[in-house]
């Protein structure tokens, strides 16, 4: 065993290097760029030019600052920020895979083969490969989440001030990466306080408060800056627009099923399959509790094979609750998709693998563990049939706004050739600005995507756009690829409202212009 332990850092470095090379190979066009990426890239340009964390001279608060800071650091070496994001993501993919392997190794009895199985499960996930191929903040967020889980669990095994501070600062950096990290705080605080069982209440409260201070101080400083400069902490408004719980749970279930075994089967079949797996897990848990109910106190709870899966479960549950609150009261436009759920998909994988290993070992049921490993192997094979083509497609065609599809857009090329000095309205002004360097304006929205409330000035605003097109020769451009902005008018609505003639129609878009 000692020999295995000595070689762990070497193995982790190899895993990280392989992961780094994989993302570099996958992204020859640079990191994928989406609407959020453009905000990050523009803020990095501002940072590198000495104008601070802002866009067009306006301080930015809607997004946390850590990912742009990391990207700016890489941008000092690689001036092309799309390529800089590519190298940063490749590094983060290597780090995340290494941390994931380390956490699995520590939680699964230091069985390196189990850690390798977990790594293959991670690598065969198309959603995680795509995530680490895009210029978004989730990979950095996952890095600090995994670091916090490992450090916090090690602190609970053997409390010490350095581990307490390191785990809390890891969470603090996660919060500076994504505001949704606030969802992890309740679970972490419960673990810090409960983990002090046997110590005086005063000491447990002191450590919990200390952990909270170090975790929240970095974000607190940033939010105070936002309040001073903008009068708003995160540029979000409190509005009641509750999301149906059934919709949230259905989205989580569908995303999870697609992550574990992306097969094209009816939803009922998926429900039955995963229902059987859940029942099996609960059966093992019940047996475990019944067998050890008189000896639960004697079980060594302060062990990594217990603490890491428990941390993953608590963190995931707390995160989901926070998402529901955030979507229902702060930002109704948040899509519950693989990107948003990526942190808990990673934690769920870690928690399930380590949790089942721990239960089967304590129950002395190696056959069950073997069955689970077989199930994992099948899942890896199934996932690979999606992950490999997805990676090959990114490598061949690029991703999102840096893809061949956008680079070769007929609509974009037409507008670029006719847009000099002309005002342009579009449902894709961000991609137009990003790819051409010119400026376009978003067409008015029918609905506020953050609150889902109707825009009371929509009719006046859309008629002003129509008048500008009719009287001043402005262009109104609609890109067919942009389907997620449901709150903007579609061509049929534009044509019926404005009575505008179609200047040019392409396979990927339509241009409206009176002259």
LOPA-163925 format. One record per residue (C-alpha): x, y, z. Coordinates in steps of 0.05 Angstrom, whole numbers, padded with zeros to 5 digits, always signed. Example, Ala and Ser with C-alpha at 12.3 -4.5 7.8 and 13.67 -1.06 7.14 Angstrom:
2
+00246-00090+00156/+00273-00021+00143/
***
This chain:
515
+00000+00000+00000/+00057+00048+00016/+00085+00037-00053/+00017+00056-00082/+00015+00119-00040/+00084+00141-00062/+00065+00135-00135/-00002+00173-00129/+00027+00242-00145/+00061+00214-00206/-00003+00181-00230/-00042+00245-00219/+00008+00285-00260/+00003+00235-00317/-00074+00239-00314/-00071+00315-00315/-00023+00317-00374/-00066+00269-00414/-00128+00311-00400/-00091+00375-00419/-00068+00346-00485/-00139+00320-00499/-00171+00390-00493/-00115+00422-00534/-00127+00371-00589/-00202+00379-00586/-00201+00456-00592/-00157+00478-00651/-00207+00534-00665/-00198+00559-00593/-00246+00554-00536/-00320+00553-00553/-00352+00622-00543/-00424+00633-00521/-00460+00696-00496/-00431+00689-00426/-00362+00678-00456/-00367+00744-00493/-00380+00781-00428/-00319+00747-00396/-00275+00763-00456/-00297+00836-00459/-00284+00843-00385/-00214+00813-00394/-00199+00863-00449/-00219+00918-00399/-00174+00888-00345/-00114+00882-00392/-00124+00954-00415/-00123+00979-00344/-00196+00999-00341/-00215+00950-00286/-00269+00897-00284/-00319+00931-00331/-00350+00930-00400/-00353+00993-00443/-00331+01033-00383/-00388+01006-00338/-00369+00965-00276/-00391+00893-00282/-00428+00858-00225/-00473+00807-00259/-00415+00758-00263/-00363+00742-00209/-00292+00764-00225/-00247+00704-00214/-00252+00670-00283/-00236+00736-00319/-00177+00746-00272/-00149+00677-00289/-00162+00688-00363/-00128+00756-00360/-00067+00723-00328/-00062+00674-00387/-00077+00733-00433/-00012+00765-00412/+00023+00708-00449/-00028+00693-00505/-00057+00757-00534/-00113+00720-00570/-00163+00711-00513/-00201+00654-00548/-00136+00615-00551/-00119+00638-00480/-00185+00609-00456/-00167+00545-00493/-00102+00537-00454/-00135+00556-00388/-00190+00505-00399/-00140+00451-00417/-00102+00465-00352/-00167+00464-00312/-00189+00399-00345/-00123+00367-00323/-00130+00395-00252/-00203+00374-00245/-00190+00304-00269/-00130+00299-00222/-00171+00325-00162/-00228+00279-00180/-00181+00219-00184/-00149+00239-00117/-00216+00247-00082/-00240+00179-00108/-00174+00147-00088/-00179+00174-00017/-00252+00157-00010/-00249+00087-00039/-00198+00055+00007/-00138+00081-00034/-00155+00031-00090/-00122+00062-00150/-00160+00018-00200/-00225+00046-00172/-00198+00116-00183/-00180+00099-00255/-00252+00074-00267/-00278+00140-00240/-00230+00178-00285/-00254+00140-00346/-00326+00155-00326/-00308+00229-00323/-00270+00227-00390/-00328+00192-00425/-00377+00248-00408/-00392+00290-00470/-00422+00346-00428/-00359+00353-00386/-00314+00352-00447/-00357+00406-00480/-00357+00446-00416/-00281+00445-00412/-00277+00464-00486/-00316+00529-00474/-00296+00596-00446/-00341+00591-00384/-00329+00594-00309/-00356+00525-00290/-00289+00488-00298/-00255+00537-00250/-00315+00531-00203/-00310+00455-00203/-00235+00460-00187/-00247+00497-00122/-00309+00455-00104/-00268+00391-00109/-00210+00423-00070/-00259+00445-00016/-00290+00375-00010/-00221+00342-00003/-00194+00394+00046/-00257+00398+00088/-00261+00322+00093/-00188+00318+00114/-00201+00373+00165/-00258+00334+00196/-00214+00272+00200/-00159+00310+00236/-00179+00382+00253/-00125+00435+00245/-00126+00509+00233/-00088+00506+00166/-00138+00455+00137/-00197+00496+00164/-00171+00559+00130/-00151+00523+00066/-00219+00490+00058/-00256+00555+00072/-00213+00595+00023/-00225+00542-00030/-00299+00554-00020/-00287+00629-00022/-00253+00623-00089/-00310+00579-00114/-00358+00635-00095/-00316+00685-00134/-00322+00638-00194/-00397+00629-00193/-00451+00659-00148/-00486+00592-00147/-00430+00569-00100/-00471+00602-00045/-00514+00539-00049/-00457+00499-00018/-00449+00542+00044/-00505+00512+00087/-00479+00441+00075/-00407+00461+00090/-00426+00497+00154/-00467+00438+00178/-00407+00393+00166/-00358+00440+00202/-00403+00445+00262/-00425+00372+00265/-00355+00349+00251/-00333+00378+00318/-00374+00326+00356/-00341+00312+00422/-00312+00382+00427/-00342+00438+00468/-00399+00476+00436/-00360+00541+00441/-00302+00513+00401/-00349+00484+00348/-00384+00551+00340/-00317+00587+00337/-00291+00542+00282/-00357+00547+00243/-00357+00623+00246/-00283+00626+00228/-00296+00581+00168/-00355+00624+00146/-00314+00688+00151/-00256+00662+00109/-00305+00632+00058/-00348+00694+00050/-00295+00749+00057/-00271+00748-00016/-00341+00751-00045/-00363+00800+00009/-00309+00849-00013/-00331+00843-00086/-00405+00853-00068/-00388+00915-00027/-00350+00942-00088/-00412+00930-00130/-00458+00965-00081/-00412+01026-00078/-00404+01031-00154/-00472+01008-00178/-00519+01005-00119/-00532+00932-00132/-00494+00871-00107/-00504+00825-00167/-00547+00866-00216/-00607+00822-00201/-00677+00843-00177/-00720+00804-00127/-00783+00781-00161/-00830+00723-00145/-00834+00676-00205/-00835+00606-00173/-00809+00549-00215/-00852+00487-00210/-00816+00435-00168/-00836+00381-00217/-00803+00419-00274/-00738+00427-00235/-00737+00353-00215/-00753+00330-00286/-00697+00373-00314/-00648+00345-00263/-00671+00274-00276/-00665+00280-00352/-00597+00314-00348/-00572+00261-00299/-00597+00204-00343/-00563+00235-00403/-00499+00241-00363/-00498+00170-00336/-00522+00132-00397/-00541+00174-00458/-00585+00125-00494/-00645+00140-00538/-00698+00102-00499/-00768+00123-00475/-00771+00163-00411/-00810+00107-00377/-00755+00057-00391/-00704+00105-00362/-00747+00115-00301/-00752+00040-00290/-00678+00028-00300/-00655+00083-00253/-00712+00067-00205/-00684-00003-00198/-00614+00024-00186/-00641+00073-00133/-00679+00017-00099/-00617-00026-00098/-00577+00030-00067/-00631+00042-00015/-00634-00033-00001/-00559-00033+00014/-00568+00028+00057/-00624-00003+00097/-00584-00067+00107/-00525-00025+00129/-00567+00014+00180/-00601-00049+00207/-00536-00086+00214/-00500-00028+00247/-00558+00006+00283/-00531-00016+00351/-00460+00000+00331/-00469+00064+00292/-00436+00103+00348/-00376+00057+00344/-00366+00065+00269/-00307+00109+00252/-00345+00167+00222/-00282+00209+00218/-00256+00172+00157/-00250+00196+00086/-00291+00138+00058/-00350+00164+00099/-00339+00239+00099/-00327+00249+00024/-00392+00214+00001/-00431+00249+00056/-00401+00316+00035/-00421+00302-00037/-00493+00285-00018/-00501+00346+00027/-00468+00394-00022/-00512+00369-00080/-00577+00374-00040/-00559+00444-00016/-00540+00466-00086/-00606+00442-00116/-00646+00478-00062/-00607+00542-00077/-00620+00535-00152/-00695+00530-00138/-00693+00593-00095/-00649+00631-00144/-00692+00614-00205/-00757+00627-00168/-00738+00694-00138/-00677+00723-00174/-00664+00698-00245/-00720+00661-00281/-00678+00656-00345/-00629+00606-00314/-00632+00542-00355/-00629+00477-00315/-00582+00441-00362/-00517+00401-00361/-00475+00464-00354/-00513+00489-00293/-00515+00420-00261/-00443+00402-00279/-00416+00413-00207/-00466+00365-00177/-00458+00315-00234/-00385+00312-00215/-00400+00308-00140/-00455+00257-00152/-00406+00212-00189/-00355+00219-00133/-00407+00208-00079/-00439+00147-00111/-00373+00112-00125/-00344+00124-00057/-00410+00113-00021/-00424+00046-00052/-00352+00024-00041/-00357+00043+00033/-00424+00008+00044/-00404-00056+00008/-00338-00060+00045/-00369-00050+00114/-00423-00101+00097/-00370-00148+00068/-00409-00155+00003/-00354-00155-00051/-00402-00185-00102/-00446-00123-00099/-00384-00080-00110/-00364-00123-00169/-00434-00116-00199/-00428-00040-00191/-00360-00039-00226/-00391-00079-00284/-00447-00028-00287/-00396+00028-00288/-00358-00006-00345/-00422-00012-00386/-00439+00061-00372/-00369+00082-00394/-00377+00043-00459/-00446+00073-00472/-00422+00144-00455/-00362+00136-00501/-00407+00126-00561/-00431+00197-00549/-00367+00229-00521/-00320+00208-00577/-00363+00235-00635/-00377+00298-00594/-00302+00310-00583/-00287+00295-00657/-00341+00343-00679/-00313+00399-00636/-00243+00384-00663/-00268+00386-00735/-00320+00442-00732/-00307+00483-00669/-00359+00501-00616/-00412+00555-00611/-00391+00624-00637/-00321+00601-00657/-00349+00543-00698/-00344+00536-00774/-00419+00546-00776/-00413+00617-00751/-00347+00632-00785/-00380+00614-00852/-00448+00645-00838/-00478+00674-00902/-00522+00722-00862/-00463+00747-00822/-00420+00757-00884/-00475+00795-00920/-00488+00841-00861/-00414+00852-00850/-00407+00874-00922/-00466+00922-00919/-00464+00945-00848/-00413+01001-00850/-00443+01063-00816/-00512+01031-00814/-00548+01016-00749/-00561+00941-00740/-00613+00909-00696/-00609+00834-00684/-00626+00775-00640/-00551+00760-00642/-00518+00827-00633/-00467+00796-00586/-00442+00745-00637/-00442+00799-00691/-00400+00845-00647/-00354+00788-00628/-00340+00762-00698/-00339+00828-00737/-00314+00879-00686/-00372+00925-00707/-00430+00943-00662/-00502+00918-00667/-00560+00929-00619/-00607+00877-00590/-00678+00881-00616/-00728+00896-00560/-00753+00837-00518/-00826+00819-00509/-00810+00794-00439/-00757+00807-00386/-00719+00741-00384/-00697+00751-00312/-00767+00761-00284/-00810+00731-00340/-00853+00794-00335/-00880+00826-00400/-00842+00886-00425/-00892+00943-00419/-00854+00985-00471/-00846+00930-00523/-00896+00958-00574/-00865+01027-00571/-00794+00999-00575/-00807+00952-00634/-00843+01007-00672/-00783+01052-00661/-00739+00998-00692/-00786+00991-00751/-00785+01066-00762/-00709+01067-00760/-00707+01011-00812/-00759+01045-00856/-00737+01117-00851/-00662+01112-00839/-00641+01049-00876/-00623+01009-00813/-00617+00934-00817/-00657+00884-00776/-00620+00817-00775/-00648+00751-00749/-00601+00691-00740/-00637+00624-00743/-00584+00588-00701/-00602+00630-00640/-00662+00593-00612/-00652+00603-00538/-00673+00676-00535/-00747+00659-00530/-00763+00728-00504/-00745+00763-00570/-00793+00768-00629/-00787+00715-00684/-00790+00731-00760/-00865+00720-00765/-00877+00770-00709/-00828+00820-00738/-00860+00816-00807/-00931+00823-00781/-00914+00881-00735/-00867+00921-00778/-00892+00902-00848/-00818+00901-00868/-00795+00871-00933/-00743+00816-00932/-00680+00844-00962/-00643+00778-00964/-00659+00708-00939/-00606+00656-00924/-00605+00586-00897/-00581+00612-00830/-00618+00678-00825/-00659+00736-00852/-00642+00809-00865/-00697+00862-00865/-00684+00929-00898/-00729+00980-00933/-00677+01003-00982/
***
